[in-house]
Amino acid sequence: MRGATHATWAACAVAVALAATACGGGGDSGGGGGAGIVSSSWGDPQNPLEPANTNEVQGGKVLDMLFRGLKRYDPKTGAATDMLAEKIETTDSQNFTITVKGGWTFSNGEPVTAHSFVDAWNYAADVRNKQNNAPFFADIAGYADLHPASGEPTAKTMSGLVVKDDKTFTVALDKKFSTWPDTLGYQAFSPLPKSFFSDHAGWLDKPVGNGPYTVDSYTKGTGMKLRAWDGYPGADKAQNAGVDLKVYTDNNTAYTDLISGNLDLVDDVPAQQLKNVKNDLGDRYINQPALIIQTLTFPLYQPQWNKEGMEKVRRGISMAINRDEITKQIFRETRTPAKDWTSPALGAKGGFSSTLCGSACTFDPVEAKKLIQEGGGLPGGKVTLTSNVDTGSHRDWMDAVCNSINNALGEGPVCTVNPVGTFADFRNQQSSYKLTGPFRSGWQADYPLIQNFLQPLYFTGASSNYGKFSDPGFDKLIDEANQESDPAKAIAKFQDSEKILAEQMPAIPLWYQNGSAGYGERLSNVALNQFSVPVYNEIKVS
């Protein structure tokens, strides 16, 4: 999905061989939830919570509580199962007939119909609405008329969407896409009520959805209160009275609040606390594989990073990073050195391969230095890494990566860190293409398909292709894989596209990230889904 970001911290008491630690600011000290209310750490989302404009983790957590779409990904297996879809039919993997289940309403009482989906999707695709996730609708016929590369739209809706009746609509894609139905659990495809269009500003102040929770209040910088919706018709009703999401700018503070009983749930355990967490929490600590990878992306829109020979420099930088030592010393078995651009949580049958990055992901200081010299050297003789530092121990690992690069090249401090204070500020710089050096681009999958780790990030013009990588051979393989009806053949083509990434290195795979969480004694039945997000509706409060 989304630029993956989780919780935050910055304690200065840890001695790490590779990384200098950084002291950070405080955060809302929170307070325990009330009767039946789960209190959980959170970070402000980048944008208002429109489903088609949210492509980062913090906003995604809320949308997962507010909305249900045609499909839902099973929290345990990740399988795409029918939710509001009664059936999705096709004979050619290009033209689909979708039947929407009856009996579903939004929390304001409005029925969820075929129009609720079609109107939402047309809004998302309309270039005038400037929705981040618009490219997810690019496969639908007529998208280019509603979302032209330049100029005004020549249509009001996508020709490929046709409402047949209140329960039925058809979708025509511009080409075959065999796994397209499995993408429909992604939140960008959520239905929207009429109030979203008639009173857009009012809806943004207090979003109305069709999921198990409703928004009670939201104060930016402080938190959001969600309450269980008694009228929710789904089988996955909330098992608690609500969730209070509390904003922290330093997750070390969140962890302290958890231990002291002032917070119920931290959904990413700080790196500096990993040595203590098992003693602190025992079996109330969760550490499990997740569909998340951490990468460094190069701004190929900057000529100095995209000139001839720079692919050698980019590969050389990758080989100067000692992933094994960083993941062991800093992350204590919650990260695994990356060997490709996907995730082991997909499994071999899902497309994961531990060999596709090859030597480019192997620490080799001699070869790293040689490649960088052959490619013309670092632009300006230096490299600067950028990330927000309010979440995810990013300052720690960036310092470690820079130390590794400096030691490998043996040329003094050629690598430095550019810390950005908040996630929202970093995302704004990233999405407006203002960064001048490699930047953090962690990815939490939107849906459990190998396609989602590749197309949104590296396909020309894709929604999260913030480095502006473009390769015709890569694009061709992605298109062919999407049209392939045989899953094994499709995966083989996706993996062939990864070989191009290994040659060009538009982004450096760093490590695969586990989902980690800790929770207090009031809670039970706490679990993370495959995307590392707490399954809030299943949590019980004693």
Buried (B, 14 or more C-beta within 10 A) or exposed (E): BBBBBBBBBBBEEBEBEBBBBBEBEEBBBBEBBEEBBBBBBBBBBBBBBBBBBBBBBBBBBBBBBBBBBBBBBEBEEBEBEBBBBEEBEBEEBBBBBBBBBEEBBBBEEBBBBBBBBBBBBBBBBBBEBEBBBBBBBBBBBBBBBBBEEEEEBEBEBBBBBBBEEBBBBBBBBBEBBBBBBBBBBBBBBBBBBBBBEEEBEEBBEEBBBBBBBBBEEBEEEBBBBBBBBEEBBBEBEBBBBBBBBBBBBBBBBBBBBBBEEBBBBBBBBBBBBBEEBEEBBEEBBBBBBBBBBBBBBBBBBBEBBBEEEBBBBBBBBBBBBBBEBBBBBBBBEBBBBBBBBBBBBBEEEBBBBEEBBEEBBBBBBEBBBBBBBEBBBBBEEBBBBBBBBBBBBBBBBBBBBBBBBBEBBEBEEBBBBBBBEBBBEBBBBBBEEEBBBBBBBBBBBBBBBBBBBBBBBBBEEBBBBBBBBBBEEBBBBBBBBBBBEEEEEBBBBBBBBBBBBBBBBBBBBBBBBBBBBBBBEBBEEBBBBBBBBBBBBBBEBE
